[in-house]
């Protein structure tokens, strides 16, 4: 699961950069600015004033560079998220009279997280497809407006994916919790449904 998410994020960044394979004009970080370069009070011209005020950069490469922390971060965050799911499921099972162990509950939590890959694929795939369908202008402000318009439907796709994943993952967790904790499926289902509802509230919040 962890490797799949990290790989998925890496592929997304690569496809994202390819979809935004266009140049934009941005401020040159090597240029100190007119405030320094045009101020006659300086005895010597500040270093960098001979640099151009703006430079052209590849938009996709810029965005991919800014988000390059996502794949390595997922290697840490996914296991932590898995552990958190295990703790919550284990606590819920115990609260309704279960007697299973923590390790078995961790297995259930892991399988319950697997459907989240569907959501990742759906949302990222839609975003990349939308970005490939537009022409991004060179002006940064116009480029941002075009990108915002292109991915306007991502939130709706993400919400639909949340509902599908919630039901699918909920079924896995409910039956798994009933089996590992030795409780009726209806009791496990009620506990998982309550937890899923709380998750939906946070997603919509």
C-alpha positions, 0 to 999 in steps of 0.5 A, a space after each residue: 500500500 505504502 509503495 503503491 501510494 508513493 509510486 502513484 504520487 511519483 507517476 502523477 508528478 511526472 504526468 503533471 509536469 508533462 501536461 504542463 509542458 509550457 514556459 511561463 515568465 516569472 521574476 528572476 530570483 537572481 535579480 535583487 529588484 528595482 528598489 536596490 538596483 535603481 537606488 542611487 544612494 548605493 556606492 556600488 551597484 548591488 550584485 545581480 543587477 545585471 541579471 534580467 528582471 524576468 526569466 522563462 521557466 517550464 511550468 510543469 517542472 516548477 510545479 513538480 519541483 514544489 511538490 517533490 516532497 509528496 512521494 517520500 512523505 507518503 512513505 512515512 504518512 501511509 504507515 502512520 495512517 494505517 496505525 491510526 486506523 488500526 487503533 480506531 478499529 481496535 478500540 471500536 471493536 473492544 467498545 462493542 464487546 470484541 475480544 480480538 488482538 491488535 495484529 489481526 485488527 491491523 490486517 483488517 485496517 490494511 485491507 480497508 485502506 486498499 480501496 483508497 487506491 481507487 480514489 487516488 487513481 480516479 482523482 489524479 487521473 482526472 486531474 492529469 486528463 483535464 490538464 492535458 486538454 488545455 493550453 496554458 498561457 505564458 503569463 503566470 496569473 493567466 496560467 493559474 486561472 486556466 489551471 483552476 478552470 481545468 481542474 474545477 471538477 476534481 472536487 466533484 470526482 473526489 467526492 464521488 470517489 469518497 462515497 464509493 471508497 467509503 462503502 467498499 472499505 466499510 464493508 471490508 472493515 465491518 466483516 473483518 472486524 466481526 471475524 477478528 473480534 468475534 462479534 456479530 456482523 451487525 454490531 461490527 457494521 454499526 461501529 464501522 458505519 459510525 466511524 465512516 460517517 465521522 470520516 465523511 464529516 471531516 472530508 466535507 468539512 
